[in-house]
């Protein structure tokens, strides 16, 4: 449930439309909308692309941590 909220919030914070993000992910806007609403499970490969795109960790994206920053090695 948290992941759908995080991907929507990240998109809105970046002033992007669902269509723009869907185009970046190479999927239809309607499918991306279902990811945001939690009606479809976001595949891991797309979650990784979104985390990279928004410069956040996967843990943040899925709601495991509150800190947006990626871990640095």
PyMOL commands that set and color helices and strands:
alter all, ss='L'
color gray80, all
select helices_A, chain A and resi 2-13+18-25+29-37+44-54+58-61
alter helices_A, ss='H'
color red, helices_A
deselect
rebuild
show_as cartoon
